[in-house]
């Protein structure tokens, strides 16, 4: 007899309901301790259950998933939003029974759970992203401390984390106050651009012991975060070179994608496009496709949907790099889009095109070919001609008036 199990996972408890197609067994409650989850797996095995569906919010499902996966169960993670019951008829026991019923009838849709290697790679990549965010905060804090000292060198450099500013901060921590000496740590190109007198005056300030103390603590944290970021990149590189060398090389053929961004894309997508039916589905999963909100023949909203925020962020960064690459299709496309959209919307459109391109490169295992992006469709060509003719007539009318 085919049996299914529904698990309603919470922070401290797991409710287990089993359904055989005709009746529900008594719902059992387990704790989230490792020994209790193992007992849950043994109970399911004794009952002949192989398919298990989990409903959870946050990260509470992860330890349950890891243990049951090791025990050989076929697992399905379902979104609570998609299996809501009728209002007023909800409890933890009924939730477990309802999940088991839906799984038995094949009415649940599984969330995308990648393999173990991708899950490990995703831990390193997301930790790296969070470390970069903290690094940005530390740099902003050091810039504020310099301004409180009256030192305005950050107004004359393009990057606070550059070697010039870092050398100045180290000298200030060690007790150096002479602006002439501090100016010697600034790169010659910056000095020549803004004149030495201006640079020296920007380094003249009132520095006290508390300012040096704050800068020293910030610098220690900054260097620690840099070392941790390097360790994360080393682990990401090791996993990608070991398991996904081909995909890593293919992604780097696309303009704007560096080694680091390629590793993050692999971590977030799993490097396997079989999970997505087409490039449009993949773009929707990233949250870059316009939403479908139509009623009575009118579009109420065309804002982008919610999606994988980590992948969306890196795709926007890739799009920005591609739009600044000389001679690339994306630079020309971005320029044309900016004529009729603001720069943020144009950048989002380029990011969506990058997601489509990534899907095609990984799905067909082919290197990036810029010639394939140039597609001449008679309908689109005629539409562009009509648009430009309309604009010419509008300009002629303006000149006549």
SESE-819659 format. One record per residue (C-alpha): residue in three letters; x, y, z. Coordinates in steps of 0.25 Angstrom, whole numbers, plus 5000, padded with zeros to 4 digits. Layout:
// SESE-819659
<r><type>ala</type><x>X</x><y>Y</y><z>Z</z></r>
...
***
This chain:
// SESE-819659
<r><type>unk</type><x>5000</x><y>5000</y><z>5000</z></r>
<r><type>unk</type><x>5005</x><y>5013</y><z>4996</z></r>
<r><type>unk</type><x>5007</x><y>5023</y><z>5008</z></r>
<r><type>unk</type><x>5011</x><y>5037</y><z>5009</z></r>
<r><type>unk</type><x>5016</x><y>5046</y><z>5020</z></r>
<r><type>unk</type><x>5014</x><y>5061</y><z>5023</z></r>
<r><type>unk</type><x>5023</x><y>5068</y><z>5033</z></r>
<r><type>unk</type><x>5019</x><y>5081</y><z>5039</z></r>
<r><type>unk</type><x>5033</x><y>5086</y><z>5044</z></r>
<r><type>unk</type><x>5034</x><y>5097</y><z>5054</z></r>
<r><type>unk</type><x>5046</x><y>5102</y><z>5062</z></r>
<r><type>unk</type><x>5044</x><y>5092</y><z>5074</z></r>
<r><type>unk</type><x>5034</x><y>5082</y><z>5069</z></r>
<r><type>unk</type><x>5031</x><y>5073</y><z>5056</z></r>
<r><type>unk</type><x>5017</x><y>5068</y><z>5054</z></r>
<r><type>unk</type><x>5017</x><y>5055</y><z>5046</z></r>
<r><type>unk</type><x>5004</x><y>5051</y><z>5038</z></r>
<r><type>unk</type><x>5003</x><y>5038</y><z>5030</z></r>
<r><type>unk</type><x>4992</x><y>5036</y><z>5019</z></r>
<r><type>unk</type><x>4990</x><y>5023</y><z>5012</z></r>
<r><type>unk</type><x>4979</x><y>5028</y><z>5002</z></r>
<r><type>unk</type><x>4967</x><y>5024</y><z>5011</z></r>
<r><type>unk</type><x>4970</x><y>5029</y><z>5025</z></r>
<r><type>unk</type><x>4980</x><y>5037</y><z>5033</z></r>
<r><type>unk</type><x>4988</x><y>5030</y><z>5044</z></r>
<r><type>unk</type><x>4990</x><y>5037</y><z>5058</z></r>
<r><type>unk</type><x>4998</x><y>5049</y><z>5056</z></r>
<r><type>unk</type><x>5011</x><y>5048</y><z>5065</z></r>
<r><type>unk</type><x>5019</x><y>5059</y><z>5070</z></r>
<r><type>unk</type><x>5034</x><y>5059</y><z>5071</z></r>
<r><type>unk</type><x>5045</x><y>5069</y><z>5075</z></r>
<r><type>unk</type><x>5055</x><y>5075</y><z>5066</z></r>
<r><type>unk</type><x>5067</x><y>5069</y><z>5074</z></r>
<r><type>unk</type><x>5075</x><y>5060</y><z>5065</z></r>
<r><type>unk</type><x>5072</x><y>5047</y><z>5073</z></r>
<r><type>unk</type><x>5057</x><y>5050</y><z>5071</z></r>
<r><type>unk</type><x>5058</x><y>5053</y><z>5056</z></r>
<r><type>unk</type><x>5065</x><y>5040</y><z>5055</z></r>
<r><type>unk</type><x>5054</x><y>5033</y><z>5062</z></r>
<r><type>unk</type><x>5044</x><y>5040</y><z>5053</z></r>
<r><type>unk</type><x>5052</x><y>5034</y><z>5041</z></r>
<r><type>unk</type><x>5052</x><y>5020</y><z>5047</z></r>
<r><type>unk</type><x>5037</x><y>5021</y><z>5050</z></r>
<r><type>unk</type><x>5034</x><y>5025</y><z>5035</z></r>
<r><type>unk</type><x>5043</x><y>5013</y><z>5031</z></r>
<r><type>unk</type><x>5035</x><y>5003</y><z>5039</z></r>
<r><type>unk</type><x>5022</x><y>5009</y><z>5034</z></r>
<r><type>unk</type><x>5027</x><y>5007</y><z>5019</z></r>
<r><type>unk</type><x>5027</x><y>5021</y><z>5016</z></r>
<r><type>unk</type><x>5036</x><y>5026</y><z>5005</z></r>
<r><type>unk</type><x>5031</x><y>5039</y><z>5000</z></r>
<r><type>unk</type><x>5031</x><y>5051</y><z>5010</z></r>
<r><type>unk</type><x>5027</x><y>5065</y><z>5009</z></r>
<r><type>unk</type><x>5032</x><y>5076</y><z>5018</z></r>
<r><type>unk</type><x>5025</x><y>5090</y><z>5020</z></r>
<r><type>unk</type><x>5034</x><y>5100</y><z>5028</z></r>
<r><type>unk</type><x>5037</x><y>5114</y><z>5029</z></r>
<r><type>unk</type><x>5051</x><y>5120</y><z>5030</z></r>
<r><type>unk</type><x>5062</x><y>5110</y><z>5032</z></r>
<r><type>unk</type><x>5056</x><y>5100</y><z>5042</z></r>
<r><type>unk</type><x>5054</x><y>5090</y><z>5031</z></r>
<r><type>unk</type><x>5069</x><y>5088</y><z>5028</z></r>
<r><type>unk</type><x>5073</x><y>5079</y><z>5039</z></r>
<r><type>unk</type><x>5061</x><y>5070</y><z>5037</z></r>
<r><type>unk</type><x>5064</x><y>5070</y><z>5022</z></r>
<r><type>unk</type><x>5078</x><y>5066</y><z>5024</z></r>
<r><type>unk</type><x>5076</x><y>5054</y><z>5033</z></r>
<r><type>unk</type><x>5064</x><y>5048</y><z>5025</z></r>
<r><type>unk</type><x>5072</x><y>5050</y><z>5012</z></r>
<r><type>unk</type><x>5083</x><y>5042</y><z>5018</z></r>
<r><type>unk</type><x>5073</x><y>5031</y><z>5022</z></r>
<r><type>unk</type><x>5068</x><y>5030</y><z>5008</z></r>
<r><type>unk</type><x>5055</x><y>5036</y><z>5007</z></r>
<r><type>unk</type><x>5049</x><y>5043</y><z>4995</z></r>
<r><type>unk</type><x>5047</x><y>5057</y><z>5000</z></r>
<r><type>unk</type><x>5039</x><y>5069</y><z>4995</z></r>
<r><type>unk</type><x>5039</x><y>5083</y><z>5001</z></r>
<r><type>unk</type><x>5026</x><y>5091</y><z>4999</z></r>
<r><type>unk</type><x>5023</x><y>5105</y><z>5000</z></r>
<r><type>unk</type><x>5013</x><y>5108</y><z>5011</z></r>
<r><type>unk</type><x>5007</x><y>5119</y><z>5003</z></r>
<r><type>unk</type><x>5003</x><y>5109</y><z>4992</z></r>
<r><type>unk</type><x>4996</x><y>5099</y><z>5002</z></r>
<r><type>unk</type><x>4988</x><y>5108</y><z>5011</z></r>
<r><type>unk</type><x>4975</x><y>5102</y><z>5017</z></r>
<r><type>unk</type><x>4962</x><y>5108</y><z>5019</z></r>
<r><type>unk</type><x>4962</x><y>5119</y><z>5030</z></r>
<r><type>unk</type><x>4957</x><y>5115</y><z>5043</z></r>
<r><type>unk</type><x>4961</x><y>5100</y><z>5041</z></r>
<r><type>unk</type><x>4976</x><y>5101</y><z>5044</z></r>
<r><type>unk</type><x>4984</x><y>5094</y><z>5054</z></r>
<r><type>unk</type><x>4998</x><y>5087</y><z>5054</z></r>
<r><type>unk</type><x>4991</x><y>5073</y><z>5054</z></r>
<r><type>unk</type><x>4982</x><y>5076</y><z>5042</z></r>
<r><type>unk</type><x>4994</x><y>5083</y><z>5035</z></r>
<r><type>unk</type><x>5002</x><y>5070</y><z>5035</z></r>
<r><type>unk</type><x>4990</x><y>5062</y><z>5030</z></r>
<r><type>unk</type><x>4987</x><y>5072</y><z>5019</z></r>
<r><type>unk</type><x>5001</x><y>5071</y><z>5014</z></r>
<r><type>unk</type><x>5001</x><y>5056</y><z>5014</z></r>
<r><type>unk</type><x>4988</x><y>5056</y><z>5006</z></r>
<r><type>unk</type><x>4993</x><y>5066</y><z>4996</z></r>
<r><type>unk</type><x>5006</x><y>5058</y><z>4994</z></r>
<r><type>unk</type><x>4998</x><y>5045</y><z>4992</z></r>
<r><type>unk</type><x>4989</x><y>5051</y><z>4981</z></r>
<r><type>unk</type><x>5001</x><y>5058</y><z>4974</z></r>
<r><type>unk</type><x>4996</x><y>5072</y><z>4977</z></r>
<r><type>unk</type><x>5008</x><y>5078</y><z>4983</z></r>
<r><type>unk</type><x>5019</x><y>5086</y><z>4976</z></r>
<r><type>unk</type><x>5033</x><y>5084</y><z>4981</z></r>
<r><type>unk</type><x>5043</x><y>5095</y><z>4983</z></r>
<r><type>unk</type><x>5056</x><y>5095</y><z>4976</z></r>
<r><type>unk</type><x>5066</x><y>5088</y><z>4986</z></r>
<r><type>unk</type><x>5080</x><y>5086</y><z>4979</z></r>
<r><type>unk</type><x>5090</x><y>5075</y><z>4982</z></r>
<r><type>unk</type><x>5100</x><y>5074</y><z>4993</z></r>
<r><type>unk</type><x>5111</x><y>5080</y><z>4986</z></r>
<r><type>unk</type><x>5103</x><y>5092</y><z>4982</z></r>
<r><type>unk</type><x>5098</x><y>5094</y><z>4996</z></r>
<r><type>unk</type><x>5112</x><y>5094</y><z>5001</z></r>
<r><type>unk</type><x>5116</x><y>5104</y><z>4990</z></r>
<r><type>unk</type><x>5104</x><y>5112</y><z>4993</z></r>
<r><type>unk</type><x>5108</x><y>5113</y><z>5008</z></r>
<r><type>unk</type><x>5122</x><y>5119</y><z>5004</z></r>
<r><type>unk</type><x>5116</x><y>5129</y><z>4993</z></r>
<r><type>unk</type><x>5106</x><y>5134</y><z>5002</z></r>
<r><type>unk</type><x>5115</x><y>5136</y><z>5014</z></r>
<r><type>unk</type><x>5125</x><y>5143</y><z>5004</z></r>
<r><type>unk</type><x>5113</x><y>5153</y><z>5000</z></r>
<r><type>unk</type><x>5110</x><y>5156</y><z>5015</z></r>
<r><type>unk</type><x>5125</x><y>5158</y><z>5018</z></r>
<r><type>unk</type><x>5125</x><y>5168</y><z>5006</z></r>
<r><type>unk</type><x>5114</x><y>5176</y><z>5012</z></r>
<r><type>unk</type><x>5120</x><y>5176</y><z>5025</z></r>
<r><type>unk</type><x>5133</x><y>5181</y><z>5019</z></r>
<r><type>unk</type><x>5126</x><y>5192</y><z>5012</z></r>
<r><type>unk</type><x>5120</x><y>5197</y><z>5026</z></r>
<r><type>unk</type><x>5134</x><y>5196</y><z>5032</z></r>
<r><type>unk</type><x>5140</x><y>5205</y><z>5021</z></r>
<r><type>unk</type><x>5128</x><y>5215</y><z>5022</z></r>
<r><type>unk</type><x>5131</x><y>5215</y><z>5037</z></r>
<r><type>unk</type><x>5146</x><y>5218</y><z>5035</z></r>
<r><type>unk</type><x>5142</x><y>5229</y><z>5025</z></r>
<r><type>unk</type><x>5133</x><y>5236</y><z>5036</z></r>
<r><type>unk</type><x>5145</x><y>5235</y><z>5046</z></r>
<r><type>unk</type><x>5154</x><y>5242</y><z>5037</z></r>
<r><type>unk</type><x>5144</x><y>5253</y><z>5034</z></r>
<r><type>unk</type><x>5142</x><y>5255</y><z>5049</z></r>
<r><type>unk</type><x>5157</x><y>5257</y><z>5050</z></r>
<r><type>unk</type><x>5156</x><y>5267</y><z>5039</z></r>
<r><type>unk</type><x>5164</x><y>5259</y><z>5029</z></r>
<r><type>unk</type><x>5157</x><y>5260</y><z>5015</z></r>
<r><type>unk</type><x>5165</x><y>5251</y><z>5007</z></r>
<r><type>unk</type><x>5153</x><y>5242</y><z>5003</z></r>
<r><type>unk</type><x>5148</x><y>5254</y><z>4995</z></r>
<r><type>unk</type><x>5159</x><y>5253</y><z>4985</z></r>
<r><type>unk</type><x>5160</x><y>5238</y><z>4983</z></r>
<r><type>unk</type><x>5150</x><y>5229</y><z>4976</z></r>
<r><type>unk</type><x>5151</x><y>5217</y><z>4985</z></r>
<r><type>unk</type><x>5152</x><y>5217</y><z>5001</z></r>
<r><type>unk</type><x>5158</x><y>5203</y><z>5001</z></r>
<r><type>unk</type><x>5170</x><y>5207</y><z>4991</z></r>
<r><type>unk</type><x>5184</x><y>5206</y><z>4996</z></r>
<r><type>unk</type><x>5186</x><y>5221</y><z>4997</z></r>
<r><type>unk</type><x>5175</x><y>5222</y><z>5008</z></r>
<r><type>unk</type><x>5179</x><y>5209</y><z>5015</z></r>
<r><type>unk</type><x>5194</x><y>5214</y><z>5016</z></r>
<r><type>unk</type><x>5189</x><y>5227</y><z>5022</z></r>
<r><type>unk</type><x>5180</x><y>5220</y><z>5032</z></r>
<r><type>unk</type><x>5192</x><y>5211</y><z>5036</z></r>
<r><type>unk</type><x>5201</x><y>5223</y><z>5038</z></r>
<r><type>unk</type><x>5190</x><y>5230</y><z>5046</z></r>
<r><type>unk</type><x>5189</x><y>5218</y><z>5055</z></r>
<r><type>unk</type><x>5204</x><y>5218</y><z>5058</z></r>
<r><type>unk</type><x>5204</x><y>5232</y><z>5062</z></r>
<r><type>unk</type><x>5207</x><y>5240</y><z>5050</z></r>
<r><type>unk</type><x>5201</x><y>5254</y><z>5049</z></r>
<r><type>unk</type><x>5210</x><y>5262</y><z>5039</z></r>
<r><type>unk</type><x>5201</x><y>5265</y><z>5027</z></r>
<r><type>unk</type><x>5214</x><y>5266</y><z>5018</z></r>
<r><type>unk</type><x>5218</x><y>5252</y><z>5022</z></r>
<r><type>unk</type><x>5204</x><y>5246</y><z>5020</z></r>
<r><type>unk</type><x>5203</x><y>5252</y><z>5006</z></r>
<r><type>unk</type><x>5215</x><y>5243</y><z>5002</z></r>
<r><type>unk</type><x>5206</x><y>5231</y><z>5004</z></r>
<r><type>unk</type><x>5196</x><y>5236</y><z>4993</z></r>
<r><type>unk</type><x>5198</x><y>5231</y><z>4979</z></r>
<r><type>unk</type><x>5205</x><y>5241</y><z>4970</z></r>
<r><type>unk</type><x>5193</x><y>5241</y><z>4960</z></r>
<r><type>unk</type><x>5184</x><y>5246</y><z>4970</z></r>
<r><type>unk</type><x>5194</x><y>5257</y><z>4975</z></r>
<r><type>unk</type><x>5196</x><y>5262</y><z>4961</z></r>
<r><type>unk</type><x>5181</x><y>5263</y><z>4958</z></r>
<r><type>unk</type><x>5178</x><y>5271</y><z>4970</z></r>
<r><type>unk</type><x>5191</x><y>5278</y><z>4973</z></r>
<r><type>unk</type><x>5200</x><y>5274</y><z>4985</z></r>
<r><type>unk</type><x>5196</x><y>5287</y><z>4993</z></r>
<r><type>unk</type><x>5181</x><y>5282</y><z>4992</z></r>
<r><type>unk</type><x>5185</x><y>5268</y><z>4996</z></r>
<r><type>unk</type><x>5194</x><y>5273</y><z>5008</z></r>
<r><type>unk</type><x>5182</x><y>5282</y><z>5013</z></r>
<r><type>unk</type><x>5172</x><y>5270</y><z>5012</z></r>
<r><type>unk</type><x>5181</x><y>5262</y><z>5021</z></r>
<r><type>unk</type><x>5183</x><y>5273</y><z>5032</z></r>
<r><type>unk</type><x>5173</x><y>5270</y><z>5043</z></r>
<r><type>unk</type><x>5171</x><y>5270</y><z>5058</z></r>
<r><type>unk</type><x>5174</x><y>5255</y><z>5063</z></r>
<r><type>unk</type><x>5172</x><y>5250</y><z>5077</z></r>
<r><type>unk</type><x>5175</x><y>5237</y><z>5084</z></r>
<r><type>unk</type><x>5160</x><y>5233</y><z>5083</z></r>
<r><type>unk</type><x>5160</x><y>5235</y><z>5068</z></r>
<r><type>unk</type><x>5173</x><y>5226</y><z>5067</z></r>
<r><type>unk</type><x>5166</x><y>5216</y><z>5076</z></r>
<r><type>unk</type><x>5154</x><y>5215</y><z>5067</z></r>
<r><type>unk</type><x>5162</x><y>5214</y><z>5054</z></r>
<r><type>unk</type><x>5170</x><y>5203</y><z>5060</z></r>
<r><type>unk</type><x>5158</x><y>5195</y><z>5064</z></r>
<r><type>unk</type><x>5152</x><y>5197</y><z>5050</z></r>
<r><type>unk</type><x>5165</x><y>5193</y><z>5043</z></r>
<r><type>unk</type><x>5166</x><y>5180</y><z>5051</z></r>
<r><type>unk</type><x>5152</x><y>5177</y><z>5047</z></r>
<r><type>unk</type><x>5154</x><y>5180</y><z>5033</z></r>
<r><type>unk</type><x>5166</x><y>5172</y><z>5031</z></r>
<r><type>unk</type><x>5159</x><y>5160</y><z>5038</z></r>
<r><type>unk</type><x>5148</x><y>5161</y><z>5029</z></r>
<r><type>unk</type><x>5157</x><y>5162</y><z>5017</z></r>
<r><type>unk</type><x>5164</x><y>5149</y><z>5021</z></r>
<r><type>unk</type><x>5151</x><y>5142</y><z>5023</z></r>
<r><type>unk</type><x>5146</x><y>5146</y><z>5009</z></r>
<r><type>unk</type><x>5159</x><y>5141</y><z>5003</z></r>
<r><type>unk</type><x>5156</x><y>5127</y><z>5010</z></r>
<r><type>unk</type><x>5142</x><y>5127</y><z>5005</z></r>
<r><type>unk</type><x>5147</x><y>5130</y><z>4991</z></r>
<r><type>unk</type><x>5157</x><y>5119</y><z>4992</z></r>
<r><type>unk</type><x>5147</x><y>5109</y><z>4996</z></r>
<r><type>unk</type><x>5137</x><y>5113</y><z>4985</z></r>
<r><type>unk</type><x>5149</x><y>5112</y><z>4975</z></r>
<r><type>unk</type><x>5152</x><y>5098</y><z>4980</z></r>
<r><type>unk</type><x>5138</x><y>5093</y><z>4979</z></r>
<r><type>unk</type><x>5135</x><y>5099</y><z>4965</z></r>
<r><type>unk</type><x>5149</x><y>5094</y><z>4959</z></r>
<r><type>unk</type><x>5146</x><y>5080</y><z>4965</z></r>
<r><type>unk</type><x>5131</x><y>5078</y><z>4961</z></r>
<r><type>unk</type><x>5128</x><y>5089</y><z>4951</z></r>
<r><type>unk</type><x>5140</x><y>5093</y><z>4942</z></r>
<r><type>unk</type><x>5133</x><y>5093</y><z>4929</z></r>
<r><type>unk</type><x>5121</x><y>5102</y><z>4934</z></r>
<r><type>unk</type><x>5131</x><y>5111</y><z>4940</z></r>
<r><type>unk</type><x>5139</x><y>5113</y><z>4927</z></r>
<r><type>unk</type><x>5126</x><y>5114</y><z>4919</z></r>
<r><type>unk</type><x>5120</x><y>5125</y><z>4928</z></r>
<r><type>unk</type><x>5133</x><y>5133</y><z>4927</z></r>
<r><type>unk</type><x>5132</x><y>5135</y><z>4912</z></r>
<r><type>unk</type><x>5120</x><y>5144</y><z>4914</z></r>
<r><type>unk</type><x>5123</x><y>5159</y><z>4915</z></r>
<r><type>unk</type><x>5123</x><y>5164</y><z>4930</z></r>
<r><type>unk</type><x>5124</x><y>5151</y><z>4936</z></r>
<r><type>unk</type><x>5137</x><y>5149</y><z>4944</z></r>
<r><type>unk</type><x>5142</x><y>5137</y><z>4952</z></r>
<r><type>unk</type><x>5136</x><y>5141</y><z>4965</z></r>
<r><type>unk</type><x>5122</x><y>5144</y><z>4958</z></r>
<r><type>unk</type><x>5123</x><y>5131</y><z>4951</z></r>
<r><type>unk</type><x>5125</x><y>5124</y><z>4964</z></r>
<r><type>unk</type><x>5113</x><y>5131</y><z>4970</z></r>
<r><type>unk</type><x>5104</x><y>5128</y><z>4958</z></r>
<r><type>unk</type><x>5107</x><y>5113</y><z>4959</z></r>
<r><type>unk</type><x>5105</x><y>5113</y><z>4974</z></r>
<r><type>unk</type><x>5091</x><y>5120</y><z>4972</z></r>
<r><type>unk</type><x>5086</x><y>5112</y><z>4960</z></r>
<r><type>unk</type><x>5092</x><y>5099</y><z>4962</z></r>
<r><type>unk</type><x>5098</x><y>5100</y><z>4948</z></r>
<r><type>unk</type><x>5087</x><y>5090</y><z>4944</z></r>
<r><type>unk</type><x>5076</x><y>5097</y><z>4935</z></r>
<r><type>unk</type><x>5068</x><y>5084</y><z>4934</z></r>
<r><type>unk</type><x>5060</x><y>5090</y><z>4946</z></r>
<r><type>unk</type><x>5055</x><y>5101</y><z>4938</z></r>
<r><type>unk</type><x>5046</x><y>5098</y><z>4926</z></r>
<r><type>unk</type><x>5051</x><y>5110</y><z>4918</z></r>
<r><type>unk</type><x>5059</x><y>5123</y><z>4919</z></r>
<r><type>unk</type><x>5046</x><y>5131</y><z>4923</z></r>
<r><type>unk</type><x>5044</x><y>5122</y><z>4935</z></r>
<r><type>unk</type><x>5058</x><y>5124</y><z>4939</z></r>
<r><type>unk</type><x>5057</x><y>5139</y><z>4938</z></r>
<r><type>unk</type><x>5044</x><y>5138</y><z>4946</z></r>
<r><type>unk</type><x>5051</x><y>5130</y><z>4957</z></r>
<r><type>unk</type><x>5062</x><y>5141</y><z>4958</z></r>
<r><type>unk</type><x>5051</x><y>5152</y><z>4960</z></r>
<r><type>unk</type><x>5055</x><y>5160</y><z>4947</z></r>
<r><type>unk</type><x>5043</x><y>5157</y><z>4939</z></r>
<r><type>unk</type><x>5031</x><y>5166</y><z>4939</z></r>
<r><type>unk</type><x>5019</x><y>5161</y><z>4947</z></r>
<r><type>unk</type><x>5006</x><y>5156</y><z>4940</z></r>
<r><type>unk</type><x>4996</x><y>5165</y><z>4946</z></r>
<r><type>unk</type><x>4984</x><y>5167</y><z>4936</z></r>
<r><type>unk</type><x>4970</x><y>5170</y><z>4938</z></r>
<r><type>unk</type><x>4959</x><y>5174</y><z>4928</z></r>
<r><type>unk</type><x>4969</x><y>5175</y><z>4917</z></r>
<r><type>unk</type><x>4977</x><y>5185</y><z>4925</z></r>
<r><type>unk</type><x>4991</x><y>5183</y><z>4931</z></r>
<r><type>unk</type><x>4991</x><y>5188</y><z>4946</z></r>
<r><type>unk</type><x>5006</x><y>5186</y><z>4948</z></r>
<r><type>unk</type><x>5018</x><y>5182</y><z>4941</z></r>
<r><type>unk</type><x>5027</x><y>5182</y><z>4953</z></r>
<r><type>unk</type><x>5037</x><y>5171</y><z>4954</z></r>
<r><type>unk</type><x>5034</x><y>5159</y><z>4963</z></r>
<r><type>unk</type><x>5041</x><y>5154</y><z>4975</z></r>
<r><type>unk</type><x>5051</x><y>5144</y><z>4973</z></r>
<r><type>unk</type><x>5065</x><y>5139</y><z>4978</z></r>
<r><type>unk</type><x>5071</x><y>5152</y><z>4984</z></r>
<r><type>unk</type><x>5085</x><y>5147</y><z>4983</z></r>
<r><type>unk</type><x>5085</x><y>5143</y><z>4969</z></r>
<r><type>unk</type><x>5077</x><y>5155</y><z>4965</z></r>
<r><type>unk</type><x>5088</x><y>5164</y><z>4972</z></r>
<r><type>unk</type><x>5099</x><y>5157</y><z>4964</z></r>
<r><type>unk</type><x>5092</x><y>5158</y><z>4951</z></r>
<r><type>unk</type><x>5090</x><y>5173</y><z>4953</z></r>
<r><type>unk</type><x>5105</x><y>5174</y><z>4955</z></r>
<r><type>unk</type><x>5108</x><y>5166</y><z>4943</z></r>
<r><type>unk</type><x>5099</x><y>5174</y><z>4935</z></r>
<r><type>unk</type><x>5105</x><y>5187</y><z>4940</z></r>
<r><type>unk</type><x>5119</x><y>5181</y><z>4936</z></r>
<r><type>unk</type><x>5114</x><y>5177</y><z>4922</z></r>
<r><type>unk</type><x>5108</x><y>5190</y><z>4919</z></r>
<r><type>unk</type><x>5121</x><y>5197</y><z>4921</z></r>
<r><type>unk</type><x>5129</x><y>5187</y><z>4912</z></r>
<r><type>unk</type><x>5134</x><y>5194</y><z>4900</z></r>
<r><type>unk</type><x>5128</x><y>5187</y><z>4887</z></r>
<r><type>unk</type><x>5119</x><y>5178</y><z>4894</z></r>
<r><type>unk</type><x>5104</x><y>5176</y><z>4890</z></r>
<r><type>unk</type><x>5100</x><y>5180</y><z>4904</z></r>
<r><type>unk</type><x>5106</x><y>5194</y><z>4904</z></r>
<r><type>unk</type><x>5099</x><y>5197</y><z>4891</z></r>
<r><type>unk</type><x>5086</x><y>5192</y><z>4896</z></r>
<r><type>unk</type><x>5087</x><y>5199</y><z>4910</z></r>
<r><type>unk</type><x>5090</x><y>5212</y><z>4902</z></r>
<r><type>unk</type><x>5077</x><y>5210</y><z>4894</z></r>
<r><type>unk</type><x>5069</x><y>5206</y><z>4906</z></r>
<r><type>unk</type><x>5073</x><y>5219</y><z>4913</z></r>
<r><type>unk</type><x>5067</x><y>5228</y><z>4903</z></r>
<r><type>unk</type><x>5053</x><y>5223</y><z>4907</z></r>
<r><type>unk</type><x>5055</x><y>5218</y><z>4921</z></r>
<r><type>unk</type><x>5062</x><y>5222</y><z>4933</z></r>
<r><type>unk</type><x>5076</x><y>5216</y><z>4936</z></r>
<r><type>unk</type><x>5071</x><y>5206</y><z>4947</z></r>
<r><type>unk</type><x>5060</x><y>5200</y><z>4938</z></r>
<r><type>unk</type><x>5070</x><y>5199</y><z>4926</z></r>
<r><type>unk</type><x>5079</x><y>5192</y><z>4935</z></r>
<r><type>unk</type><x>5069</x><y>5182</y><z>4940</z></r>
<r><type>unk</type><x>5065</x><y>5179</y><z>4926</z></r>
<r><type>unk</type><x>5080</x><y>5176</y><z>4923</z></r>
<r><type>unk</type><x>5080</x><y>5167</y><z>4935</z></r>
<r><type>unk</type><x>5068</x><y>5160</y><z>4930</z></r>
<r><type>unk</type><x>5075</x><y>5158</y><z>4916</z></r>
<r><type>unk</type><x>5087</x><y>5153</y><z>4924</z></r>
<r><type>unk</type><x>5079</x><y>5142</y><z>4931</z></r>
<r><type>unk</type><x>5073</x><y>5138</y><z>4918</z></r>
<r><type>unk</type><x>5087</x><y>5137</y><z>4912</z></r>
<r><type>unk</type><x>5092</x><y>5129</y><z>4924</z></r>
<r><type>unk</type><x>5081</x><y>5119</y><z>4923</z></r>
<r><type>unk</type><x>5084</x><y>5117</y><z>4908</z></r>
<r><type>unk</type><x>5099</x><y>5115</y><z>4911</z></r>
<r><type>unk</type><x>5098</x><y>5105</y><z>4922</z></r>
<r><type>unk</type><x>5086</x><y>5098</y><z>4916</z></r>
<r><type>unk</type><x>5092</x><y>5095</y><z>4902</z></r>
<r><type>unk</type><x>5107</x><y>5095</y><z>4908</z></r>
<r><type>unk</type><x>5111</x><y>5105</y><z>4897</z></r>
<r><type>unk</type><x>5121</x><y>5117</y><z>4898</z></r>
<r><type>unk</type><x>5115</x><y>5131</y><z>4897</z></r>
<r><type>unk</type><x>5113</x><y>5135</y><z>4882</z></r>
<r><type>unk</type><x>5110</x><y>5150</y><z>4880</z></r>
<r><type>unk</type><x>5105</x><y>5147</y><z>4866</z></r>
<r><type>unk</type><x>5093</x><y>5139</y><z>4871</z></r>
<r><type>unk</type><x>5088</x><y>5151</y><z>4879</z></r>
<r><type>unk</type><x>5086</x><y>5159</y><z>4866</z></r>
<r><type>unk</type><x>5073</x><y>5153</y><z>4861</z></r>
<r><type>unk</type><x>5065</x><y>5160</y><z>4850</z></r>
<r><type>unk</type><x>5050</x><y>5158</y><z>4851</z></r>
<r><type>unk</type><x>5042</x><y>5164</y><z>4840</z></r>
<r><type>unk</type><x>5031</x><y>5169</y><z>4850</z></r>
<r><type>unk</type><x>5041</x><y>5175</y><z>4859</z></r>
<r><type>unk</type><x>5048</x><y>5182</y><z>4848</z></r>
<r><type>unk</type><x>5036</x><y>5188</y><z>4843</z></r>
<r><type>unk</type><x>5031</x><y>5192</y><z>4857</z></r>
<r><type>unk</type><x>5044</x><y>5200</y><z>4858</z></r>
<r><type>unk</type><x>5043</x><y>5206</y><z>4845</z></r>
<r><type>unk</type><x>5029</x><y>5211</y><z>4848</z></r>
<r><type>unk</type><x>5034</x><y>5216</y><z>4862</z></r>
<r><type>unk</type><x>5045</x><y>5225</y><z>4856</z></r>
<r><type>unk</type><x>5036</x><y>5230</y><z>4845</z></r>
<r><type>unk</type><x>5026</x><y>5234</y><z>4855</z></r>
<r><type>unk</type><x>5037</x><y>5241</y><z>4863</z></r>
<r><type>unk</type><x>5042</x><y>5248</y><z>4850</z></r>
<r><type>unk</type><x>5028</x><y>5253</y><z>4848</z></r>
<r><type>unk</type><x>5027</x><y>5258</y><z>4862</z></r>
<r><type>unk</type><x>5040</x><y>5266</y><z>4861</z></r>
<r><type>unk</type><x>5035</x><y>5272</y><z>4848</z></r>
<r><type>unk</type><x>5022</x><y>5277</y><z>4854</z></r>
<r><type>unk</type><x>5030</x><y>5283</y><z>4866</z></r>
<r><type>unk</type><x>5039</x><y>5290</y><z>4856</z></r>
<r><type>unk</type><x>5027</x><y>5296</y><z>4848</z></r>
<r><type>unk</type><x>5021</x><y>5301</y><z>4861</z></r>
***
